[in-house]
Amino acid sequence: MKLEELFKGEVRVPSLPEVFYQFKEAVDDPDTSFEELSRVIGCDSGLTVRLLKIVNSPFYGFPNLVETIPHAISIIGSNQLNDLVLATCVIQQFKNIPSKSIDIQLFWEHSIACGLAAKIIAIRLRSAAPNSIFVGGLLHDIGRLIICLNAPEKFSEIFLKAQTEDKSLLVVEREILGFGHDEVGGELLRRWNIPKVHEETVKFHHNPAGASLFQKEASIVNIANSMVKSLALGCSGELMLSEIEKKPMEILGIKDEVAFSKIIKEVQEQYQNTIQIFMQNQ
């Protein structure tokens, strides 16, 4: 099977709402005012409410109430808000996928946990834009949902073979399809015209050294993914645990895993609250 076939099936691949692209275009224009950015977001009242709930949550931890989108932009910046728009739009678009093979609630719980762990690791490493890395973690397994939507029979076959032969889903995906969910996710984000940092992070989260521009971001998500699997926070369908690999640690300059205990504690403390924030219904 060729990767392109997944995007040409009878089932239409979910697209992001127009408000995302309008906001992205406005953010990319240096002459756009806060008021114009707010007007774009304001066209979608549900999105406005979700964004303000996130900005006022412990996810950011601001001491004072942020009541308007212009106020939010002035505090966190337009690029960070753009990442939040992306995150909430993707979850809303894929939140109610019907499937007998995957529990979509558990899928997003795992994805959000991975994003949270990636963000905390990035903060610990003093990496730039930790909330951007959160998005990479959130979207890392999105390709699995595309396989589920457009190749449901193959999807079921992959799960069955992985269980009966005690193999990882990624290995079986490559055996049956000829490619993995990581490549599918990267291709989806490319087609969505998502920033390259997210595309590469998703495409190379199982092989950070393969990324040409964003090895560190892919390495952080790789480690975060292994971490939340070991903590059994949600489930993307993968039943096999994976140990933290040496190569991502080398790329990030991490000598040992001692500091991970503090990160794990932070993830566990913030997990339930973060799930509630991003899985809120509107």
C-alpha positions as CSV (number, residue, x, y, z in Angstrom):
1,M,0.0,0.0,0.0
2,K,1.2,3.5,-0.8
3,L,1.0,6.3,1.8
4,E,-1.0,8.6,-0.6
5,E,-3.8,6.0,-0.9
6,L,-4.8,6.7,2.7
7,F,-5.6,10.3,1.7
8,K,-7.6,9.3,-1.4
9,G,-10.1,6.9,0.0
10,E,-13.8,7.2,0.1
11,V,-13.7,8.4,3.7
12,R,-12.7,12.1,3.7
13,V,-9.8,13.0,5.9
14,P,-11.0,15.5,8.5
15,S,-9.9,19.0,7.7
16,L,-9.2,21.8,10.1
17,P,-11.9,24.5,10.4
18,E,-11.5,27.6,8.3
19,V,-11.1,29.7,11.5
20,F,-7.7,28.0,12.1
21,Y,-6.3,29.1,8.7
22,Q,-7.7,32.6,9.0
23,F,-6.1,33.0,12.3
24,K,-2.8,31.5,11.1
25,E,-2.8,33.8,8.1
26,A,-3.4,36.8,10.4
27,V,-0.7,35.7,12.8
28,D,1.8,35.3,10.0
29,D,1.1,38.9,8.9
30,P,3.3,41.3,11.1
31,D,0.9,44.1,10.4
32,T,-2.1,42.4,12.0
33,S,-3.4,44.1,15.2
34,F,-4.6,42.3,18.4
35,E,-8.1,43.5,17.5
36,E,-8.0,41.8,14.1
37,L,-6.7,38.6,15.6
38,S,-9.5,38.8,18.2
39,R,-12.1,39.4,15.5
40,V,-11.0,36.2,13.7
41,I,-11.3,34.1,16.8
42,G,-14.5,35.8,17.8
43,C,-16.2,34.4,14.7
44,D,-16.3,31.0,16.5
45,S,-17.8,31.5,19.9
46,G,-17.2,27.9,21.0
47,L,-13.5,28.3,20.2
48,T,-13.3,31.6,22.1
49,V,-14.7,30.0,25.2
50,R,-12.4,26.9,25.0
51,L,-9.3,29.1,24.5
52,L,-10.2,31.4,27.5
53,K,-10.8,28.3,29.7
54,I,-7.4,27.0,28.8
55,V,-5.6,30.3,29.3
56,N,-7.3,30.7,32.7
57,S,-6.5,27.1,33.8
58,P,-3.5,25.8,35.8
59,F,-2.1,24.8,32.4
60,Y,-0.8,28.4,32.3
61,G,-1.2,29.3,36.0
62,F,-1.7,33.1,35.5
63,P,-2.6,34.8,38.8
64,N,-5.2,37.1,37.3
65,L,-8.3,36.3,35.2
66,V,-7.8,36.7,31.5
67,E,-11.2,37.8,30.2
68,T,-10.7,38.6,26.5
69,I,-8.8,37.2,23.5
70,P,-6.8,40.5,23.1
71,H,-5.7,40.2,26.8
72,A,-4.7,36.5,26.1
73,I,-2.6,37.5,23.1
74,S,-0.9,40.3,25.1
75,I,0.1,37.8,27.7
76,I,1.0,34.6,25.9
77,G,1.6,36.0,22.4
78,S,-0.1,35.3,19.1
79,N,2.1,32.3,18.2
80,Q,1.3,30.5,21.4
81,L,-2.4,31.2,20.9
82,N,-2.1,29.9,17.4
83,D,-0.7,26.6,18.8
84,L,-3.7,26.5,21.2
85,V,-6.1,27.1,18.4
86,L,-4.5,24.2,16.5
87,A,-4.6,21.9,19.5
88,T,-8.3,22.5,20.4
89,C,-9.4,22.4,16.7
90,V,-7.7,19.0,16.1
91,I,-9.3,17.5,19.3
92,Q,-12.7,18.8,18.3
93,Q,-12.4,17.4,14.8
94,F,-11.3,13.9,15.9
95,K,-13.1,13.6,19.2
96,N,-16.1,11.6,18.1
97,I,-14.6,9.1,15.6
98,P,-16.6,5.9,15.7
99,S,-14.4,2.8,16.0
100,K,-14.6,-0.7,17.3
101,S,-10.8,-0.9,17.3
102,I,-9.8,2.1,19.4
103,D,-11.2,3.9,22.4
104,I,-11.1,7.5,21.3
105,Q,-11.4,8.9,24.8
106,L,-8.3,6.8,25.9
107,F,-6.5,7.8,22.8
108,W,-6.8,11.5,23.5
109,E,-6.0,11.0,27.2
110,H,-2.7,9.4,26.1
111,S,-2.1,12.1,23.6
112,I,-2.7,14.9,26.0
113,A,-0.6,13.2,28.6
114,C,2.2,12.9,26.1
115,G,1.9,16.6,25.3
116,L,1.9,17.5,29.0
117,A,5.0,15.4,29.6
118,A,6.7,16.9,26.6
119,K,5.9,20.4,27.8
120,I,7.3,19.7,31.3
121,I,10.5,18.1,29.9
122,A,10.9,21.2,27.6
123,I,10.6,23.5,30.6
124,R,13.1,21.5,32.6
125,L,15.6,21.6,29.7
126,R,14.9,25.3,29.2
127,S,13.9,24.7,25.7
128,A,12.3,27.4,23.7
129,A,8.5,27.4,23.3
130,P,7.4,24.5,25.6
131,N,3.8,25.0,24.7
132,S,4.7,24.5,21.1
133,I,6.3,21.2,22.0
134,F,3.0,20.3,23.9
135,V,1.3,20.4,20.5
136,G,3.9,18.1,19.0
137,G,3.2,15.6,21.8
138,L,-0.5,16.0,21.5
139,L,-0.5,15.2,17.8
140,H,2.2,12.5,17.8
141,D,-0.2,9.6,17.1
142,I,-2.7,11.4,14.9
143,G,-1.6,9.2,12.0
144,R,-3.2,6.2,13.8
145,L,-6.6,7.9,13.5
146,I,-6.1,8.4,9.8
147,I,-5.4,4.7,9.3
148,C,-8.5,4.0,11.5
149,L,-10.7,6.2,9.3
150,N,-9.5,5.3,5.8
151,A,-8.2,1.7,6.2
152,P,-10.4,0.3,9.0
153,E,-9.9,-3.3,7.9
154,K,-6.1,-2.9,7.8
155,F,-6.4,-1.1,11.2
156,S,-8.2,-4.1,12.8
157,E,-5.7,-6.5,11.2
158,I,-2.8,-4.5,12.6
159,F,-4.2,-4.6,16.1
160,L,-5.0,-8.3,15.9
161,K,-1.5,-9.2,14.6
162,A,0.2,-7.0,17.2
163,Q,-1.7,-8.8,20.0
164,T,-1.3,-12.4,18.7
165,E,2.4,-12.0,17.8
166,D,3.3,-9.8,20.8
167,K,4.7,-7.0,18.6
168,S,4.5,-3.2,18.8
169,L,1.8,-1.6,16.6
170,L,4.5,0.4,14.8
171,V,6.3,-2.7,13.7
172,V,3.1,-4.4,12.5
173,E,2.0,-1.2,10.7
174,R,5.2,-1.3,8.7
175,E,4.8,-5.0,8.0
176,I,1.2,-4.7,6.8
177,L,1.1,-1.2,5.3
178,G,4.7,-0.6,4.4
179,F,4.8,2.6,6.6
180,G,3.9,3.6,10.2
181,H,1.5,6.0,11.9
182,D,4.4,8.4,12.4
183,E,4.8,8.9,8.6
184,V,1.0,9.1,8.2
185,G,0.8,11.8,10.8
186,G,3.7,13.8,9.3
187,E,2.0,13.6,5.9
188,L,-1.4,14.8,7.4
189,L,0.3,17.8,9.0
190,R,2.1,18.6,5.7
191,R,-1.2,18.5,3.9
192,W,-2.8,20.7,6.5
193,N,0.0,23.2,6.1
194,I,0.9,23.0,9.7
195,P,4.3,24.6,10.9
196,K,7.3,22.5,10.0
197,V,8.2,22.0,13.7
198,H,5.0,20.1,14.3
199,E,5.2,18.1,11.1
200,E,8.8,16.9,11.8
201,T,8.1,16.2,15.5
202,V,5.2,14.0,14.6
203,K,6.9,12.3,11.7
204,F,10.1,11.5,13.6
205,H,8.9,10.9,17.1
206,H,10.0,7.3,16.8
207,N,13.3,8.3,15.1
208,P,14.4,11.7,16.3
209,A,17.8,11.4,14.6
210,G,16.0,11.3,11.3
211,A,14.6,14.8,11.6
212,S,16.5,17.4,9.6
213,L,15.5,20.5,11.6
214,F,13.8,19.6,14.9
215,Q,15.7,16.7,16.4
216,K,15.4,18.1,19.9
217,E,11.6,18.5,19.7
218,A,11.2,15.0,18.3
219,S,13.5,13.6,21.0
220,I,11.4,15.3,23.8
221,V,8.2,13.8,22.4
222,N,9.9,10.4,22.0
223,I,10.9,10.4,25.7
224,A,7.5,11.8,26.8
225,N,5.7,9.1,24.9
226,S,7.7,6.3,26.6
227,M,7.1,8.0,29.9
228,V,3.3,8.2,29.7
229,K,3.1,4.7,28.4
230,S,4.9,3.4,31.5
231,L,2.5,5.5,33.7
232,A,-0.5,4.0,31.8
233,L,-2.1,7.4,31.2
234,G,-4.7,6.8,28.5
235,C,-3.9,4.4,25.6
236,S,-3.4,5.0,21.9
237,G,-3.9,1.3,21.3
238,E,-0.3,0.3,21.9
239,L,-0.1,-2.4,24.5
240,M,3.7,-2.8,24.6
241,L,5.7,-0.6,26.9
242,S,8.8,1.0,25.6
243,E,11.9,1.9,27.5
244,I,13.4,5.4,27.2
245,E,15.9,5.2,24.4
246,K,19.5,6.3,24.6
247,K,19.6,8.2,21.3
248,P,17.0,10.9,22.2
249,M,18.7,11.4,25.5
250,E,22.0,11.9,23.7
251,I,20.5,14.4,21.4
252,L,19.1,16.4,24.4
253,G,22.3,16.0,26.3
254,I,20.7,14.1,29.2
255,K,23.2,12.1,31.1
256,D,20.9,9.9,33.2
257,E,17.2,9.4,34.1
258,V,17.4,10.7,37.7
259,A,15.6,13.9,36.9
260,F,12.7,12.0,35.3
261,S,11.2,11.2,38.7
262,K,10.4,14.8,39.3
263,I,8.9,15.2,35.8
264,I,6.8,12.1,36.3
265,K,5.5,13.5,39.6
266,E,4.6,16.8,37.8
267,V,2.8,14.9,35.0
268,Q,0.8,12.9,37.5
269,E,-0.2,16.0,39.4
270,Q,-1.3,17.9,36.4
271,Y,-2.8,15.1,34.3
272,Q,-6.4,15.0,35.3
273,N,-6.8,18.8,35.2
274,T,-5.2,19.0,31.8
275,I,-7.5,16.2,30.4
276,Q,-10.5,18.1,31.7
277,I,-9.4,21.4,30.1
278,F,-8.7,20.0,26.6
279,M,-11.6,17.4,26.5
280,Q,-14.2,19.9,27.5
281,N,-17.4,19.8,25.5
282,Q,-18.8,22.8,23.8
